[in-house]
Amino acid sequence: MLFKLEEEQLVLTAGRTRWLAHATREVETVLDEIRTAELGRAVEVDEVARSLDLDAGASLATLAAHAPAPWDDILRAHRDAFAGLTTEISTLADGNRELLAVSHRAAQETLLSLQDTVQTYDGHGQRTADPHTAHLLDQSI
């Protein structure tokens, strides 16, 4: 997930909007895979919790606190790594949302600016707002 979010961020910061839909679709695919894996994980955790005389749905910290060695240390290390990655993913996802919002605002402002008339000069050097003049369009939008 972290890789796909970083990939999406690279696409956003590079302004390569051509690939944005593809990168976003890949993030959604990984999210679907995580949801599927989460169902399997929940079933396994409930089974382990029962074997440790704990309630179903016990947290990883609770499992680690009640697990025998060496599983207690392994589960704690896994929980710490998971928490660290979750923080990284959350920070990166927030950054990507902000980049998308900024890009959206910039595109809206550009489109709104195309509605204004362009100030030019006529053949006598006088300023004019001719609605039939050419407009400059940034095609990278």
C-alpha positions as CSV (number, residue, x, y, z in Angstrom):
1,M,0.0,0.0,0.0
2,L,2.8,2.4,0.9
3,F,4.5,1.8,-2.5
4,K,1.2,2.4,-4.4
5,L,0.6,5.6,-2.5
6,E,4.1,6.8,-3.1
7,E,3.6,6.0,-6.8
8,E,0.4,8.0,-6.8
9,Q,2.2,10.9,-5.2
10,L,5.0,10.8,-7.8
11,V,2.4,11.0,-10.5
12,L,0.7,13.9,-8.8
13,T,3.8,15.9,-8.1
14,A,5.1,15.3,-11.6
15,G,1.9,16.6,-13.1
16,R,1.5,13.5,-15.1
17,T,-2.3,13.4,-14.9
18,R,-2.4,11.0,-17.8
19,W,-1.4,8.2,-15.3
20,L,-3.4,9.5,-12.3
21,A,-6.5,7.3,-12.9
22,H,-4.3,4.2,-13.3
23,A,-2.3,5.0,-10.1
24,T,-5.5,5.6,-8.2
25,R,-7.1,2.4,-9.5
26,E,-4.0,0.5,-8.3
27,V,-4.4,2.0,-4.8
28,E,-8.0,0.9,-4.8
29,T,-7.0,-2.7,-5.9
30,V,-4.6,-2.9,-3.0
31,L,-7.3,-1.7,-0.6
32,D,-9.6,-4.5,-1.8
33,E,-6.8,-7.0,-1.2
34,I,-6.3,-5.6,2.3
35,R,-10.0,-6.0,3.0
36,T,-9.9,-9.6,1.9
37,A,-6.8,-10.3,3.9
38,E,-8.4,-8.6,6.9
39,L,-11.3,-11.1,6.9
40,G,-8.9,-14.0,7.0
41,R,-6.8,-12.3,9.7
42,A,-9.9,-11.7,11.9
43,V,-10.8,-15.4,11.7
44,E,-7.3,-16.4,12.7
45,V,-7.1,-13.9,15.5
46,D,-10.3,-15.1,17.0
47,E,-9.0,-18.7,16.9
48,V,-5.8,-17.7,18.6
49,A,-7.7,-15.6,21.2
50,R,-9.9,-18.6,22.1
51,S,-6.7,-20.7,22.5
52,L,-5.4,-18.1,25.0
53,D,-8.8,-17.9,26.8
54,L,-9.4,-14.4,25.5
55,D,-12.5,-12.8,23.9
56,A,-12.9,-12.9,20.1
57,G,-11.6,-9.8,18.4
58,A,-8.7,-9.3,20.9
59,S,-6.2,-6.7,19.8
60,L,-2.7,-7.6,18.8
61,A,-1.4,-5.9,22.0
62,T,-3.7,-8.1,24.1
63,L,-2.6,-11.2,22.2
64,A,1.1,-10.3,22.7
65,A,0.5,-9.7,26.4
66,H,-1.0,-13.2,26.9
67,A,1.1,-15.2,24.4
68,P,3.9,-17.5,25.5
69,A,7.5,-16.8,24.5
70,P,8.8,-16.3,21.8
71,W,5.4,-15.4,20.3
72,D,4.9,-12.5,22.7
73,D,8.0,-10.7,21.4
74,I,7.1,-11.5,17.8
75,L,3.6,-10.2,18.2
76,R,4.8,-7.0,19.9
77,A,7.4,-6.4,17.1
78,H,4.7,-7.0,14.5
79,R,2.3,-4.6,16.2
80,D,5.1,-1.9,16.4
81,A,5.9,-2.4,12.7
82,F,2.2,-2.3,11.8
83,A,1.6,0.9,13.7
84,G,4.6,2.6,12.1
85,L,3.5,1.6,8.6
86,T,-0.1,2.7,9.4
87,T,1.2,6.2,10.4
88,E,3.3,6.4,7.2
89,I,0.4,5.3,5.0
90,S,-2.0,7.8,6.7
91,T,0.5,10.7,6.3
92,L,1.1,9.8,2.7
93,A,-2.7,9.4,1.9
94,D,-3.4,12.8,3.6
95,G,-0.6,14.4,1.4
96,N,-2.0,12.9,-1.7
97,R,-5.5,14.2,-0.9
98,E,-4.0,17.6,-0.4
99,L,-2.2,17.4,-3.7
100,L,-5.4,16.4,-5.4
101,A,-7.3,19.3,-3.8
102,V,-4.7,21.8,-4.9
103,S,-4.6,20.4,-8.4
104,H,-8.4,20.5,-8.6
105,R,-8.5,24.1,-7.4
106,A,-5.8,25.1,-10.0
107,A,-7.7,23.4,-12.8
108,Q,-10.9,25.2,-11.7
109,E,-9.2,28.6,-11.6
110,T,-7.7,28.0,-15.0
111,L,-11.0,27.1,-16.5
112,L,-12.6,30.2,-14.9
113,S,-9.9,32.4,-16.3
114,L,-10.8,31.3,-19.8
115,Q,-14.2,32.9,-19.4
116,D,-12.7,36.3,-18.9
117,T,-12.0,38.5,-21.9
118,V,-8.4,38.9,-22.9
119,Q,-7.0,42.4,-22.9
120,T,-5.1,43.1,-26.2
121,Y,-4.2,46.0,-28.4
122,D,-5.9,47.0,-31.6
123,G,-4.1,48.2,-34.8
124,H,-3.9,51.8,-33.3
125,G,-2.3,50.7,-30.1
126,Q,-5.4,51.1,-28.0
127,R,-6.4,48.5,-25.4
128,T,-9.3,46.4,-26.4
129,A,-11.2,43.5,-25.0
130,D,-12.1,41.6,-28.2
131,P,-14.1,38.5,-27.5
132,H,-12.8,37.0,-30.7
133,T,-9.2,37.0,-29.8
134,A,-7.1,33.9,-29.3
135,H,-6.9,32.2,-25.9
136,L,-3.9,30.4,-24.5
137,L,-4.8,27.0,-23.1
138,D,-2.4,24.9,-21.0
139,Q,-2.9,21.4,-22.4
140,S,-1.2,19.8,-19.4
141,I,-4.4,20.3,-17.3
